[in-house]
């Protein structure tokens, strides 16, 4: 059916305008509101707001807890990227290349944590780490490793590393499926040609599979980084609340504490601006270092 330019523009407007309105309401408005409130001393509930200029930003640079929250966030970023990508890639290759009969069942099992709420995951792993009834300490005692028994979430040294395991467990399934989709699309003729050239399975993985699924790997890494920097505060709030002694506070949980517990909304908005800037800078740096030419055979 032939359409006029006017009809095409109306159709595009019909499709794009509602999307832009939703984007403006749920993304642009909170973004600029947070930037606006960062220049005020405001409790978040009072009618009056006191304009303080860059006072909140000066306070941010002198806050002794902020450097620790940044370190904690990037610790989770690095450990999650390594842990999730290694395990997701391993399981993706195993379920696509080894011709396991139960592969559909394992897909469901690995993906199951992704359909669970983060709150449920946090509560579940809080019980797993329970000092007296948890599976971790019970398992260590059963194996005769009583010296390793400890209050994992109550120990300043081990509280933050203890958050890594549930974070990795919750994220493997989604990225495994993404990588499986990429691996499935790789033509079998490439592996046959590599095998004829004498390449073993490891060489086929390194020279054929990895380069051809690099776009999926890159997207997965960026997604993990963005969601960790902007969303790790949820599991922190559920499992530790930022404790003990601020040992697990990340930027998001510290923002929540300042804005909604100590009613320092202006300073909380300033922390939010910092999170936005660090996220953008991190993504841009990763985009630069992970860029590579498209591989074609």
N, C-alpha and C positions, 0 to 999 in steps of 0.2 A: 504494500500500500504506500503510495507516494504521500509524503508529508511536507507541508510548507515549513519554512524556517521558523515561523511564529509557533507552529505546533511543536516543533523540536525544542525550542527554547522554553515553552510552557511545560513540556514533559520534563526537561532537565530541572527547571525550577521546582516542579512538583516533587522531584526526587531529592534535590539537594537542599532546598530551603528548610524542610523539617529537620533534616540531619544537622544543618548548621545551627538551627535554633537550639537543639538539644546539646550540641557541642558548646555553644555559647553559655548555656545555663549551667551545665555541669562541669565545664572545664575552664573556659575563659573567665567567667564571673568569679569563681573561687580563686583563680590565679591572681587576678588583679585586686580582688578584695584582700587576699593575704598580703600582697605587696603594700596595699594602702594601710592596713591595720598595723603593719610592722613599724610605722612611723608614729604610733600612738602608745601612750600608757593607758591601757584599758583592761578592765577585769573580764570583759566578755559579756557581762550582764547589766552593768551600770549604764545610765543614760548618757553620762558625760564621758568624753574621751579627751585626754590631755595630749596635745601635739608635742612630741619630744624630739622630732627630727631623727638624727642618726644615733640617738642615745641607746636604743636597743641593739644596734649593730656594734657599737663600742662595747656594750656589755657582753655581747656574744664573743668578741675576741678576748675578753678577760675572764670568761667563764671557764673554770678549771675542768668542768665535766665535759664540755664540748669536744675537746681533742680525744677523750676516751670514747665518746659515743661514735665519733668518726672512725676510729680504729676498730671498734667492735663491728660496725656496719661493714667495713671492707674485709674484716676477718671472715664474716659470714658470706660475703660475696665470693671471695677466693675459694673458701672451702666448699661452698655449694656448687660453684661452677665446676671445680675439679671432680667432686664426688658425684654430682648428678650426671655430668657429661660422660665420665668414664664408665659408670654403671649403665647409663641409658644406651650408650654406644655398644657396650659389651652385650647387653640383652637384645638389642635390636639386631646385631649381627648374628647372634646365636639363634634367635627365633626365625630369621629369614634365610640363613645360609645352611643351618644344620638339619633342616627338614624334620624338626621335632613334631611328633604327632599331636602333642598336647599344646601346641603353640597358641591356639585361640583361647584356651583356658588360662594360660600364663599371661596373655594380654589383659584379660579381665582382672586377674589378681594384681598385676603391677599397676593397672590404671585405677583400681578401686580407691586408693587414698586421694586421688584427684577429685573424686565426687564427694568427698567428705569435707565438711566445714573446717576451716583452720582452727576454730574454737574447739571443735570435737577432737581434732588431732592434738591440740595442746593439752586438753584435759586427759586424753588417753595416755600420752607420754608422761604427764605428771605422775600418774599412777604407776607407770612402768619404772620411773625413777624414784618412787617412794622408798625412803631409807629402810623401812621395816617390812613392807609387804610387796615392794616392787620386784619385777622379774629380774632386773639387772643385779641387784644385791643378792637376791635369792640364788640366781645362777652362779654368781661368783662364790658364794658360800658352798654351793653344791660341788663346785670344781675344786674346792679347797684353797681358794684365793681370798681368804678373809682379809688379808692386808689391803686389798683393793676396795673393800666395802667402804662406802662413804656417803654422806648426804649430797648427792650429785648437784642438785639445784640449790643447795644451801652452802656450797663450798665456793669461795671467791675465785679459786683457781680453776675449778672444773665446771662452774655454772654455764659460762659462755660456750665452751666446747660441747657441753651436753645438749645445747640447742641445735647443733649441726646435724646430728643423726635424724631427729624427726623432720627437720627441714629437707634433708636429702630424700628421706623415705617418702615424703609427701609429693616430691617433684619428679621422681624418676619416670613414672608411667606416661605422663604427657609427652615428655621429650623423647622417650623410647618410641612412641607411636609416630612422632614427627620424623625421626630418623629411619624408622622402618618404612615409612612412605617413600623417603628418598632412596633407600637401598633397593626397594622393590622396583623402582623405576630404572635402575641400572640394568642395561641389557646384558643378558647372560653370555652373549657373544664376546664381550670384553673379558670375562673370566676364562672362557674357553681359549681365547687367543693368548691370554697371559699364561695359562697352564701349558699350552703348546710351546711357549717360549721358555718354559722351565721354572716359572715362578711358583713358589710354594704358597700356602694359604696366607701366611703373614705378609708376604710380598704383595699378594693380590689385594689384601686389605689396605696396605700402606700406599700402594701405587694406583689402585683402581677405585676401591670403595671410598676411601677417605677424601680424595680430591673431588669425586663426583657428588658427594653428599655435603661438601663444604658449605653451600648456601644454607642448608638446614642447620648445620652446626653453628654457623654464625648467628642466625636468627635466634637459636636456642640460647646461646651465650648472652646475647643482648637482652633477651627477655628475662633471663635469670637475674642479670645485674639490675635491670630496672625494677623488677618486682621485689628484689631484696632491699634495695635502697629505699623504696617507697612503701613496702608492706611488711618488713620483718618485725615491725613493732607489735603486730598482732600476737604472734606466737610468744614474743617476749612478755607482753602484758599478761597473757594467760598463764605462762609457766613460771615466771619469776617476778614480774612486775618491775623489772629493772634492777632488782637486788641480786645477791646480797651486797649491800654497801655500794650500789651503783655499778656493780661488776658486769652487769649484762645490759645496761642501758644502751640503746641505739638512738640514732637521731630522732626517729619517729616516736619512740616511747618517751624520750625526754621532752619532746614537743607536747605530747599528751599530758605529761605530768605538769608542765609549766602552764598550759592553757586551761586544762579542765580540772586539775586538782589544786593548783596554787592560784588559779584565777588570774594568771598573768598572760592574758590573751595576746597582747601586743608583742611580748617577747616570744610567745609560741609561734606567732605569725612570722617573726624574724627567723626562727629556726626552720620554718617551712620554706622560706626563701633560700636559705642555705642548702637545704635538701634538694631543691629544684636546681640550683646552680651546680652542685656537685654531681647530680645525676646527668645533667646535660654535658658537662665537661667529661665525665667518665665515658659516656656513650660516644662522644666525638673522638676521644682518644682510642677507644676500642675499634671504632669504625676505621680509623686510620691504620692501625696496626693489623687489622684482620682483612684488609682489602687485598684482593688477589684477582688475577685474570680468570675469566671463566674457562674451565677445563673442558675440552672436547676431544674425543678420540675418533 
